């Protein structure tokens, strides 16, 4: 158990093999740097940002921490052209030979691993099925994250996390495997290591931190969430079609029929003020103004265990301590 998690930590150049998920608009340079400074792997999200904005956020993250951090990209949303521009700009923003973990949500095009070949950078590919995990290994992933349906945000497969971990481990892939989806306590994390995982990816709990880019009412809703507060839906597909997602329940998700896509809020992206229509895939960030409760408040099943908004460093320390206690209890 310890050897497997220690190996994953070495591959990602971190102290503790916990990855903060890349969450568009939420995974800011401040959050990524705070998580990395705490010994885990912070991640900054590029989502749909243009090259200039990508360069700026990566440069800011690198200035905030000297530790390794991740850069999250979404091939199916960015498209081939923008994705290449994003990566070129992000890598150009780094100091010479400064390594990052390039984290792709879903399988990347074949040119992306080739682009990283021979560099100090590592490639983490997030998948939702054993078949895609095998394909990720074939593409040259240094680390693979397995996302169960318990996860908040867009879903990559139909499997619950424990079954997904067990099935993927049985393939015997020679790559560290991270478990993702609904994570919230040390015992759960230790159990997943017992199943064959090497580390974890966590998103929802990091939304409710001081450094996240989430709107205050979004964070408050997570703190107040209960066991039945999340649902898988397809109602937030404007800008990201054909990918189901887990969010906090709202009037949008609970309506018997789809509500009209009328204007519900405004937000600011890269200095520009943009309208938000009901059904948009955009999450409510600190810049949002309007009916944020009807926006896509992505959240996994672990939301029920979010009890307070805390500094990211405190969250990492708490998770790390709880995991170590669970391991010691398991070994005694």
C-alpha positions as CSV (number, residue, x, y, z in Angstrom):
1,X,0.0,0.0,0.0
2,X,2.6,2.5,1.1
3,X,5.0,1.6,-1.8
4,X,2.2,2.1,-4.4
5,X,1.2,5.5,-3.1
6,X,4.8,6.6,-2.6
7,X,5.5,5.7,-6.2
8,X,2.6,7.7,-7.5
9,X,3.8,10.7,-5.4
10,X,7.3,10.4,-7.0
11,X,5.9,10.2,-10.5
12,X,3.9,13.4,-9.9
13,X,6.8,15.0,-7.9
14,X,4.6,15.7,-4.8
15,X,4.7,14.7,-1.2
16,X,1.2,13.2,-1.1
17,X,-0.6,11.6,-4.1
18,X,-3.7,13.7,-4.0
19,X,-4.6,15.7,-7.1
20,X,-6.9,18.7,-7.0
21,X,-9.2,18.4,-10.0
22,X,-9.2,21.0,-12.7
23,X,-12.5,22.8,-12.6
24,X,-13.1,25.6,-15.1
25,X,-13.4,29.0,-13.5
26,X,-13.0,27.4,-10.0
27,X,-9.4,26.0,-10.2
28,X,-7.6,29.4,-10.0
29,X,-3.9,30.0,-9.7
30,X,-4.4,30.8,-6.0
31,X,-6.1,27.5,-5.4
32,X,-3.6,25.4,-7.4
33,X,-0.6,27.1,-5.7
34,X,-2.1,26.6,-2.2
35,X,-2.7,22.9,-2.8
36,X,0.8,22.4,-4.2
37,X,2.4,24.3,-1.4
38,X,0.5,21.9,1.0
39,X,2.3,18.9,-0.6
40,X,-0.4,17.7,-3.0
41,X,-0.9,18.5,-6.7
42,X,-2.7,21.7,-7.3
43,X,-4.2,22.2,-10.8
44,X,-5.1,25.3,-12.8
45,X,-7.9,25.0,-15.3
46,X,-7.5,26.3,-18.8
47,X,-11.0,25.2,-20.0
48,X,-11.9,27.5,-23.0
49,X,-9.3,30.2,-22.3
50,X,-7.5,31.7,-25.3
51,X,-3.7,31.3,-25.5
52,X,-2.9,34.7,-24.0
53,X,-5.0,33.9,-20.9
54,X,-3.5,30.4,-20.6
55,X,-0.1,31.9,-20.6
56,X,-1.1,34.4,-17.9
57,X,-2.7,31.9,-15.5
58,X,0.2,29.5,-15.8
59,X,2.7,32.2,-15.2
60,X,0.8,33.4,-12.2
61,X,0.6,29.9,-10.7
62,X,4.3,29.3,-11.3
63,X,5.0,32.7,-9.5
64,X,2.9,31.6,-6.5
65,X,4.6,28.3,-5.9
66,X,7.9,26.6,-6.6
67,X,6.4,23.2,-6.3
68,X,5.0,21.0,-9.1
69,X,1.5,21.8,-10.2
70,X,-0.9,20.6,-12.9
71,X,-2.4,22.2,-16.0
72,X,-5.9,20.9,-16.9
73,X,-7.1,20.8,-20.5
74,X,-10.3,19.5,-22.0
75,X,-9.7,18.2,-25.6
76,X,-13.4,17.6,-26.4
77,X,-14.4,21.2,-25.4
78,X,-11.3,23.1,-26.7
79,X,-11.1,21.3,-30.0
80,X,-7.8,20.4,-31.7
81,X,-6.8,23.9,-32.7
82,X,-7.4,25.7,-29.4
83,X,-6.0,22.8,-27.4
84,X,-2.7,23.0,-29.2
85,X,-2.6,26.8,-28.7
86,X,-3.4,26.4,-25.0
87,X,-0.6,23.9,-24.4
88,X,2.0,25.8,-26.4
89,X,1.1,29.0,-24.4
90,X,1.0,27.2,-21.1
91,X,4.3,25.4,-21.5
92,X,6.0,28.6,-22.8
93,X,4.9,30.4,-19.7
94,X,7.0,28.1,-17.4
95,X,10.5,28.9,-16.3
96,X,13.2,26.8,-18.1
97,X,12.9,23.1,-17.3
98,X,10.1,23.7,-14.8
99,X,8.0,20.5,-14.9
100,X,4.2,20.5,-14.8
101,X,1.6,17.7,-14.9
102,X,-0.5,18.1,-18.0
103,X,-4.0,16.8,-16.9
104,X,-6.4,15.9,-19.7
105,X,-10.1,15.4,-19.1
106,X,-10.7,12.5,-21.3
107,X,-8.4,10.9,-23.9
108,X,-6.2,13.4,-25.7
109,X,-5.3,13.4,-29.4
110,X,-2.2,11.4,-30.2
111,X,-0.1,14.5,-31.0
112,X,-0.4,15.7,-27.3
113,X,1.7,12.9,-25.7
114,X,4.2,13.2,-28.6
115,X,4.4,17.0,-27.9
116,X,5.4,16.2,-24.3
117,X,7.8,13.4,-25.2
118,X,11.4,14.1,-24.0
119,X,10.3,17.0,-21.8
120,X,10.3,17.1,-18.0
121,X,6.5,17.2,-18.0
122,X,4.2,14.4,-16.9
123,X,0.9,13.4,-18.5
124,X,-2.2,12.5,-16.4
125,X,-5.2,11.3,-18.3
126,X,-8.6,11.1,-16.7
127,X,-10.9,8.4,-17.9
128,X,-14.2,6.7,-17.0
129,X,-13.9,3.1,-18.1
130,X,-11.3,0.3,-18.1
131,X,-11.1,0.3,-21.9
132,X,-10.2,4.0,-21.9
133,X,-7.7,3.4,-19.1
134,X,-6.0,0.9,-21.4
135,X,-6.0,3.4,-24.2
136,X,-4.5,6.0,-22.0
137,X,-1.7,3.7,-21.0
138,X,-1.1,3.0,-24.7
139,X,-0.9,6.7,-25.4
140,X,1.8,7.1,-22.8
141,X,0.1,8.4,-19.7
142,X,2.4,8.6,-16.7
143,X,-0.6,8.6,-14.4
144,X,-4.3,7.6,-15.0
145,X,-7.2,9.0,-13.0
146,X,-10.3,6.8,-12.9
147,X,-13.5,8.8,-12.5
148,X,-16.6,7.1,-11.0
149,X,-20.1,8.4,-11.4
150,X,-19.9,9.7,-7.8
151,X,-17.8,12.6,-9.1
152,X,-19.1,16.2,-9.5
153,X,-18.9,17.8,-12.9
154,X,-19.0,16.1,-16.3
155,X,-18.9,12.3,-16.3
156,X,-16.6,10.2,-18.4
157,X,-18.3,6.8,-17.9
158,X,-21.1,4.8,-16.3
159,X,-19.3,3.0,-13.5
160,X,-19.3,3.5,-9.8
161,X,-15.8,4.1,-8.4
162,X,-15.1,0.9,-6.6
163,X,-16.1,-1.3,-9.5
164,X,-14.1,0.9,-11.9
165,X,-11.0,0.7,-9.7
166,X,-11.3,-3.1,-9.4
167,X,-11.8,-3.6,-13.1
168,X,-9.0,-1.3,-14.1
169,X,-6.5,-2.8,-11.6
170,X,-7.3,-6.2,-13.1
171,X,-5.9,-5.1,-16.4
172,X,-2.4,-4.9,-14.9
173,X,-1.5,-1.6,-16.4
174,X,2.0,-0.5,-15.4
175,X,0.9,3.0,-14.5
176,X,-0.2,4.6,-11.2
177,X,-4.0,4.7,-11.0
178,X,-5.8,7.5,-9.1
179,X,-9.3,7.1,-7.8
180,X,-11.8,10.0,-8.3
181,X,-15.4,10.5,-7.4
182,X,-17.1,11.3,-4.1
183,X,-14.0,11.3,-2.0
184,X,-14.3,12.7,1.5
185,X,-12.6,10.8,4.2
186,X,-9.4,9.0,5.0
187,X,-10.9,5.6,5.6
188,X,-12.5,5.7,2.1
189,X,-9.2,6.7,0.6
190,X,-7.3,3.9,2.4
191,X,-10.0,1.4,1.2
192,X,-9.3,2.5,-2.4
193,X,-5.6,2.0,-2.0
194,X,-6.4,-1.6,-0.7
195,X,-8.3,-2.1,-4.0
196,X,-5.2,-1.2,-6.0
197,X,-5.4,2.5,-6.5
198,X,-2.2,4.5,-6.0
199,X,-3.6,7.9,-5.1
200,X,-6.7,10.1,-5.5
201,X,-8.2,13.0,-7.3
202,X,-10.7,15.3,-5.5
203,X,-12.7,18.3,-6.7
204,X,-15.8,19.1,-4.7
205,X,-14.2,19.7,-1.4
206,X,-11.7,22.1,-3.0
207,X,-14.6,24.2,-4.4
208,X,-15.4,25.0,-0.7
209,X,-12.0,26.6,0.0
210,X,-11.0,30.2,0.5
211,X,-8.8,30.1,-2.6
212,X,-11.3,28.7,-5.0
213,X,-12.9,30.8,-7.7
214,X,-16.4,29.7,-6.7
215,X,-19.2,32.2,-5.9
216,X,-19.9,32.6,-2.2
217,X,-23.4,31.2,-2.6
218,X,-22.1,28.1,-4.4
219,X,-19.7,27.4,-1.6
220,X,-22.5,28.0,1.0
221,X,-24.7,25.5,-0.8
222,X,-22.0,22.9,-0.6
223,X,-21.6,23.4,3.1
224,X,-25.4,23.0,3.5
225,X,-25.6,19.9,1.2
226,X,-27.0,16.7,2.4
227,X,-26.8,13.1,1.2
228,X,-29.5,13.6,-1.5
229,X,-28.4,17.0,-2.7
230,X,-26.7,16.0,-5.9
231,X,-28.2,14.5,-9.1
232,X,-26.9,13.4,-12.5
233,X,-28.5,15.4,-15.3
234,X,-28.1,16.6,-18.8
235,X,-29.7,20.0,-18.2
236,X,-26.5,22.1,-18.3
237,X,-25.3,21.3,-21.9
238,X,-25.0,24.7,-23.5
239,X,-21.4,25.0,-24.4
240,X,-20.7,21.3,-23.5
241,X,-23.2,19.0,-25.2
242,X,-23.6,15.2,-25.0
243,X,-21.9,14.8,-21.6
244,X,-24.0,14.1,-18.5
245,X,-22.9,15.9,-15.3
246,X,-23.5,15.7,-11.5
247,X,-24.6,18.9,-9.9
248,X,-26.4,20.2,-6.8
249,X,-30.2,19.9,-7.2
250,X,-32.0,23.1,-8.2
251,X,-35.2,24.3,-9.9
252,X,-33.4,23.5,-13.2
253,X,-32.7,19.9,-12.4
254,X,-36.0,19.1,-10.5
255,X,-38.4,20.6,-13.1
256,X,-40.4,17.9,-14.9
257,X,-39.7,19.6,-18.2
258,X,-36.7,21.6,-19.3
259,X,-37.0,25.2,-18.3
260,X,-36.5,27.8,-21.1
261,X,-32.9,29.0,-21.8
262,X,-33.5,32.6,-20.7
263,X,-30.9,35.0,-19.3
264,X,-30.3,34.3,-15.6
265,X,-26.9,35.8,-14.8
266,X,-23.8,37.7,-16.0
267,X,-20.2,36.8,-15.5
268,X,-16.8,38.1,-16.4
269,X,-14.2,36.0,-18.3
270,X,-10.8,37.5,-19.3
271,X,-12.1,41.0,-18.6
272,X,-15.2,40.6,-20.8
273,X,-18.7,40.7,-19.4
274,X,-20.8,37.8,-20.7
275,X,-24.4,36.7,-20.3
276,X,-25.2,33.3,-18.7
277,X,-28.3,31.5,-20.0
278,X,-30.2,28.8,-18.1
279,X,-28.7,25.5,-19.1
280,X,-25.2,26.9,-19.6
281,X,-22.3,24.6,-18.6
282,X,-20.6,27.6,-16.9
283,X,-20.1,27.2,-13.1
284,X,-20.9,30.2,-10.9
285,X,-17.6,31.9,-10.1
286,X,-16.9,34.9,-7.9
287,X,-17.6,37.1,-11.0
288,X,-21.1,35.9,-11.4
289,X,-24.1,38.2,-10.8
290,X,-27.7,37.1,-10.8
291,X,-29.5,33.8,-10.1
292,X,-26.4,31.7,-9.4
293,X,-28.6,29.0,-7.8
294,X,-29.9,28.1,-11.3
295,X,-26.4,27.8,-12.7
296,X,-24.4,24.6,-12.9
297,X,-23.2,24.1,-9.4
298,X,-21.1,21.0,-10.0
299,X,-20.8,18.7,-6.9
300,X,-20.0,15.1,-6.2
301,X,-21.6,12.8,-3.6
302,X,-18.8,13.9,-1.2
303,X,-20.6,17.3,-0.9
304,X,-22.5,15.9,2.1
305,X,-19.3,15.8,4.0
306,X,-18.3,19.5,3.3
307,X,-19.0,21.3,6.6
308,X,-17.2,24.6,6.2
309,X,-15.2,26.8,3.9
310,X,-11.6,26.4,4.8
311,X,-8.1,27.2,3.5
312,X,-6.9,24.7,0.9
313,X,-3.8,23.9,3.0
314,X,-6.1,23.0,5.9
315,X,-8.1,20.7,3.7
316,X,-5.0,18.9,2.4
317,X,-3.6,18.5,5.9
318,X,-6.9,17.1,7.3
319,X,-7.2,14.6,4.5
320,X,-3.6,13.5,4.8
321,X,-3.8,13.0,8.5
322,X,-7.1,11.1,8.2
323,X,-5.6,8.8,5.6
324,X,-2.5,8.1,7.7
325,X,-4.7,7.3,10.7
326,X,-6.8,4.9,8.6
327,X,-3.7,3.2,7.4
328,X,-2.3,2.8,10.9
329,X,-5.6,1.4,12.1
330,X,-5.7,-1.0,9.1
331,X,-2.1,-2.2,10.0
332,X,-2.7,-2.7,13.7
